[in-house]
Amino acid sequence: MTGRLDGRVAIITGAGQGIGLAYAQRFCAEGASVVVAEIDPDRAAAGMTALRDAGHGDAVHLVQTDIADEDSAQACAAATVERFGALDILVNNAAIYHDIENQNNDPGYLKQVFDVNLHGAWLMSRACVPHMVERGGGRVINQSSSAAYLYQLPPMGEFREVGAFSYSQTKWGVIGLTKFLAVQLGEHGVTVNCIAPGVTMTEATRKQVPEEFMPFVTMMTAMKRELQPEDITGAAVFFASDDARMVTGQVLCVDGGMAMPG
Ligand SMILES: NC(=O)c1ccc[n+]([C@@H]2O[C@H](COP(=O)([O-])OP(=O)(O)OC[C@H]3O[C@@H](n4cnc5c(N)ncnc54)[C@H](O)[C@@H]3O)[C@@H](O)[C@H]2O)c1
């Protein structure tokens, strides 16, 4: 059987669980070799077990990685080339989401979230793109969120302080990073695109979004049903595939029809 990503080599950050793991499963099923670049050893081990159980043992490789650390990002790219002989696709999926402290307005905390969610995507791109350019091209796929577009909050009463909105700020930043990188890298054969998922039923969402709030979330979508991680993966395969060779600098909202920007 031929897959849409046969022979390609991808790094997927944060692929130990959730949407990143779903991306890894789908990329393997489409014929790609995948490096799981995950910071958390328990999540990494669980993700690798799930991938092996699905029959992808030969196509996956774990490189424990902290995307916010430049040396770690560089080591991940180098280890990928060493293991699979190439590097074609980077999926910048990792972020502080499962453990995000949405009400934390401390400037130090805001910086910490930026270091991972935005700066980490840049560090990984910086580490991986030279390997792609060497081979004549590649793909960077960034992960934003519908949270980047949802500016309208209900009235919050008396003014206390200026909020940090750390998660949303970083996810909006990822959209900007996508466009700047796309312009810089296009002439080198590298496309850079972005996926903005809506509220997706992962363990992280179950932790972050109260269960009783979910019907309200789905009511806000055109499709009126919950998003599953597998619903997001087709967009990543498209951006990674040859069909998207002239698509760059774009944001695709996979949210059941909620944000609808543009
Ligand atoms: N689930 C949703 O509703 C939703 C919606 C929109 C966007 N997103 C985005 O999709 C991505 C995945 O979401 P998820 O629900 O699977 O969340 P998640 O928190 O379960 O997954 C993120 C993964 O990234 C890893 N990670 C965190 N910091 C890292 C670092 N410094 N280096 C390497 N790995 C690191 C975590 O250990 C975790 O496995 C995130 O970027 C998230 O912001 C999620």
The ligand as a MOL file (V3000), in Angstrom:
LIG
                    3D

  0  0  0     0  0            999 V3000
M  V30 BEGIN CTAB
M  V30 COUNTS 44 48 0 0 0
M  V30 BEGIN ATOM
M  V30 1 N -6.3800 19.9290 22.6090 0
M  V30 2 C -6.8730 21.0950 22.2130 0
M  V30 3 O -8.0530 21.4230 22.4320 0
M  V30 4 C -6.0120 22.0420 21.4130 0
M  V30 5 C -6.6350 23.0670 20.7040 0
M  V30 6 C -5.8530 23.9290 19.9650 0
M  V30 7 C -4.4830 23.7870 19.9350 0
M  V30 8 N -3.9130 22.7860 20.6620 0 CHG=1
M  V30 9 C -2.4650 22.6520 20.5880 0
M  V30 10 O -2.1560 21.3620 20.0830 0
M  V30 11 C -0.9470 20.8860 20.6810 0
M  V30 12 C -1.1950 19.5610 21.3670 0
M  V30 13 O -2.2890 19.6740 22.2450 0
M  V30 14 P -2.6870 18.4920 23.2500 0
M  V30 15 O -4.1060 18.6770 23.6120 0
M  V30 16 O -2.2270 17.2140 22.7050 0 CHG=-1
M  V30 17 O -1.8170 18.9580 24.5170 0
M  V30 18 P -0.7750 18.2240 25.4780 0
M  V30 19 O -0.4120 19.2330 26.5160 0
M  V30 20 O -1.3380 16.9300 25.9230 0
M  V30 21 O 0.4470 17.9250 24.5210 0
M  V30 22 C 1.5890 18.7270 24.4290 0
M  V30 23 C 2.8070 17.8300 24.4870 0
M  V30 24 O 3.9600 18.6640 24.3800 0
M  V30 25 C 4.9050 18.2230 25.3410 0
M  V30 26 N 5.8080 19.3290 25.6880 0
M  V30 27 C 5.5420 20.3770 26.5200 0
M  V30 28 N 6.6240 21.1550 26.6200 0
M  V30 29 C 7.5990 20.6050 25.8440 0
M  V30 30 C 8.9350 20.9550 25.5620 0
M  V30 31 N 9.5240 22.0310 26.1330 0
M  V30 32 N 9.6510 20.1750 24.7160 0
M  V30 33 C 9.0880 19.0610 24.1530 0
M  V30 34 N 7.8080 18.6680 24.4170 0
M  V30 35 C 7.0740 19.4390 25.2480 0
M  V30 36 C 4.0800 17.7480 26.5190 0
M  V30 37 O 4.8020 16.8880 27.3830 0
M  V30 38 C 2.9090 17.0700 25.8310 0
M  V30 39 O 3.1680 15.7080 25.5680 0
M  V30 40 C -0.4790 21.9970 21.5980 0
M  V30 41 O 0.3520 22.8820 20.8510 0
M  V30 42 C -1.7670 22.7280 21.9350 0
M  V30 43 O -1.5390 24.0480 22.3320 0
M  V30 44 C -4.6400 21.9130 21.4040 0
M  V30 END ATOM
M  V30 BEGIN BOND
M  V30 1 1 1 2
M  V30 2 2 2 3
M  V30 3 1 2 4
M  V30 4 1 4 5
M  V30 5 2 4 44
M  V30 6 2 5 6
M  V30 7 1 6 7
M  V30 8 2 7 8
M  V30 9 1 8 9
M  V30 10 1 8 44
M  V30 11 1 9 10
M  V30 12 1 9 42
M  V30 13 1 10 11
M  V30 14 1 11 12
M  V30 15 1 11 40
M  V30 16 1 12 13
M  V30 17 1 13 14
M  V30 18 2 14 15
M  V30 19 1 14 16
M  V30 20 1 14 17
M  V30 21 1 17 18
M  V30 22 2 18 19
M  V30 23 1 18 20
M  V30 24 1 18 21
M  V30 25 1 21 22
M  V30 26 1 22 23
M  V30 27 1 23 24
M  V30 28 1 23 38
M  V30 29 1 24 25
M  V30 30 1 25 26
M  V30 31 1 25 36
M  V30 32 1 26 27
M  V30 33 1 26 35
M  V30 34 2 27 28
M  V30 35 1 28 29
M  V30 36 1 29 30
M  V30 37 2 29 35
M  V30 38 1 30 31
M  V30 39 2 30 32
M  V30 40 1 32 33
M  V30 41 2 33 34
M  V30 42 1 34 35
M  V30 43 1 36 37
M  V30 44 1 36 38
M  V30 45 1 38 39
M  V30 46 1 40 41
M  V30 47 1 40 42
M  V30 48 1 42 43
M  V30 END BOND
M  V30 END CTAB
M  END
